[in-house]
Amino acid sequence: MRLGHGTNSIGDVAPRAALPLLCDLGYRSLALTLDHHLLDPFSADLPTEVDRWRGALRDAGMACVVETGARHLLDPLVKHEPTLVSADPAARQRRIDFLVRAIDIAAALDAGCVSAWAGVVRDAAPGDVVWHRLTTALGPVLEHAAHRGVPLAFEPEPGMFIDTLDRFGILVDRLRDPPGLRLCLDTGHLECMGEWPPAEHLAPWVERVANVHVDDAFPCVHEHLPLGSGSVDFGAILGCLAAGGYAGGLHVELPRHTHRWIEEARHSAAFLRRLLGTAAG
């Protein structure tokens, strides 16, 4: 496993300029969130921007994954909208088109995966209707991901239609277990949603993990906390990941601590190094 960091947790410095700083701290993977101010997937100069990022990652010796969770990329007024479960088919298509574009960017960057989530259900549609929206929307996304050779890592997210590993399992079944559908694990989400003991919940899916977000949390509270300040059993989770052969990035995700990002990056690196030694043992 590699130390990783998310661009959504970097503040007060241009993200590309942060790469050498992260490299000096031992980080070797970057979770790159497509967004207006970072790598804008709708920029007229997109090929040039992709080339710049590819060069910056190469120079820093860093791998990457592509994240699609920008708050207001598609809608300037409503956070994370539209989604794969939006009521309006045209709105769902906008999310599908964005994810297809993200997959193309990931392929150009040799990224390990593209991460995505379901979205919040904002109408009173019955469950079967929402499942139909989600599975039919994911169909063309998974098809394009398979064509480009880029895994799609699905993240259970508190408050969204798919919020736990159990519901991720239902999604896998409804899609008839597509090989390109992987898992994006968030350590804090396990704690927030009460998936205890975490290793027991994770074990059935550990070989499907393609991306890991690292943050601390307390039960029933969706707040990304600095590592060691909540109740997440990191030792159990990292031990399970190690036993399952996960070798990708552990991407620190603290978007509400960007004002002190370098301090948190330094602390997180030291915290994870200690645990990785134990997990490897």
N, C-alpha and C positions, 0 to 999 in steps of 0.2 A: 504494500500500500504506500502511496505517495502523499506527502503533505500537499494540500490544495487550498486555494482561496478563491472567493467569489468577487467579481467586479462590483456586484451590488453592495459590497461591504467596504468599498474603498471610498474615501472622501478627501477633498481638499488637494487633490493632485490628479493630473491626467492619467487615466488608467494605464495607458501604455508606458508612461513614465514610472509607474509603480512596479512594473515587472522586475527591474533590477533590484529594487528594495526587497521584494518578496523572495527573489532568488537568493539574496544574501542571507535571508532568514531560514532558508532550507526548503522553500516551497517549490514544487516541481510540476504543479498542475494548476490550471486556471479554469474556473467556471465563468464563462463569458456570456453575460446577459445582453442580448440584442436590444438596443434602445436608441432613442433620438441622439443622445450626446456621446454614444460610445461606438458601436458598430451598427449604423442605421440600415436595416434591411431594405428600406425604401429609398435610399439615397441614389441620386443619379450617378454618383461616383462610386457605387458599391464595389466594382471589381478592384479599383485602386485601394479602397479601404481594406478589403479582404487581403490584398497583397501586403499592405502595411502591417496588419495584425499577424499574418503568417510569418513575416520577417521578424517582428518583435518577439514572437513566441520562440522562433528558432534561435534567435540571439540569446534569449534568456534560458534556453534549454528546457522549456516548459511544454508539456502536453496541454490539451484543453478539451472541455466539453462545452456545448452550446446550450444556454438557458433561454427560455421563452416567457419568463414571468415578469417582464417589465410592466409596471403598474398602468401607464397611460400611453402606451405605444399605439394602440388601435383606437382608443377613445379618450380624448383629453379630459372628459368629465367624470367617467365612471371607471373605477379601478378594475383592471383585468378584463374588462368587457371589450368585444363580445367573446364568447367561449364556445366550446364544443357542445354545451347543453343549452345555449340560448334558444329562446322560443322561435325567433325569426330565422328561417332557413338561410336567408341572405346574410344574416349576421354570422351564423355558424360557418358559412362559406368563407367569410373574411378570415376567421381563425384558421380554417383549413388551409387557405392560400398562404397565410403567414407561416404556418408550420412547414408547408412544402418549401417555401423560400428558406426557412431556417435550416432545413435538411440540406439544401443545395449549398448554403454557406458552410455548414459543418463538413460536407464532403470536400470543399475547397480548402478548408483548414486542417484536414485530416483529424477532425475531432472524434473523440471516442463515442459520443452519442449526442442526441438532442433530447433534452428533458421537457416534459409537458405535463399538464394536469387537466382535470375535467372542467372545472368552473363551478360557480355558485348557481343553484337553481333559483331563479327570480320570479317564477310564476307558479301557479297551483296545479301544474300538470301531474298526472299520476306517475308512479314510479316506472311502469312499463314504457310509457311515452318517453320519459327522460332517458331510459336505457337505450331506446331505439335511436334517439337523437345522437347519443354518445357513440354507440357502436357504428352507426352508419357514417358519422363524421370521421371516425378513426380509420375506416376502411381505406379511403384514398391516401391518407397520410401514411399508413403502414405500407401500402403498396409502393408509394414513392420512396419511402425509407429503404425498403428491400431492394428496389431498383438501384439506389445510390450506394447501397452497402453501409448505411448508417443506422445503428440501433436507435429505437425510440424508447427512452426511459420514462415511464409513467410514474408520477409522484402523487401518492395519497396526501391530500392537503386538508387540514381542519377547516370545517365550514363549507367544503365543496362536496359535490355529489359522490366522489370517491375520496373518502377521508381516512380509511384504515387499510391495513394489509388484508383483512378479511374481505372487504369490498373490492380491493384490487383482484383478489382471487376470483370473485364473481365476474369481474370484467374479463379476466383471462378465459374463463369458461364460456362466457357469452360470445367471445370472439373466436372460440374454438382453438385456443392456445396457439396463436401465431408466433413463430419463432423469433420474429423481429421485435416483439413487444417485451421490453425489459423493465426493470424496476429502478426508480430513483428513490433512495431511502433518505429520509430526514430524521436524524436522531431525536430531535426535540419533538417532532410530531408523534413519534411512538409514545413518548412520555405524556404529552398533552392529551392524547386520545386513550390513555390508560391501557396500552398494549403491553401488559406485564405477564410474566417476566419477558423482557424484550427479546432475548435470544430464542426463547421458545416460539414466539410469534414470527421471528425473522427466519428461523432455520428452514422452513419449507420453501422459502423464496430466495435464500442467500445466493444460490448459483445463478439467479436471474438478475442480480444487482449489477447495474452498469454505471451508477453514479451515486455518490453519498454526499449529503449536506450535513455539516457538523455544527450543532448548536446545543446549548443546554436549555432546560425548561422545567416547569413544574406541572403536575397533573391539572388538567382542565383549563389551562391558561395558554393561549397561543401567543407566546412572546419568546423571541429568540434571545437567549441570555448568554453571556460570556461563559466559556467552558469552565466548569467547576463551581458555578454559582447557582446551579439548580439541582435537580435530583436524578438526572439521567445516569444510568449505569453504563458508562462508556466502556468499562472493562469487559462487560458481558457482550456488548454489541461488537466491539472490535475483535474480541475472541471468536465470536460467531463468524464474522466476515473473514478472518484469517483462516478458520477451519474450512470455510466454503471456497477458499482460493481467490477471494477478491484481491485484485492487484491494482485497482485504479486509484483515483484521487479521493482524499477526504477533504472536501471543500468547505472551509469555514464560511458560515453564512450568518453575519450579524449586521443586517441592514440598518438597524436603529442605533448603531454605534460607530457610524462613519466619521463622527467628529473626533474619535480617538482610534482610528483604524490601525495605525502603525503599532500602537501599544497593545491593542487586542491581537494583532497578527503575531507580535513577538510572544505574548503570553500563550496564545493558542498553539504556536509551534512547539514551545517547550512542553506544554501540557500533553500534546499528542505524541511527542517523541517518547516521553516516559511510558505512556500506555502502549505504544507500538512495541517497545521492548518487551513488555509483559505479554502482549498478545502473541508475539513471535515465539516466546518461550513456551 
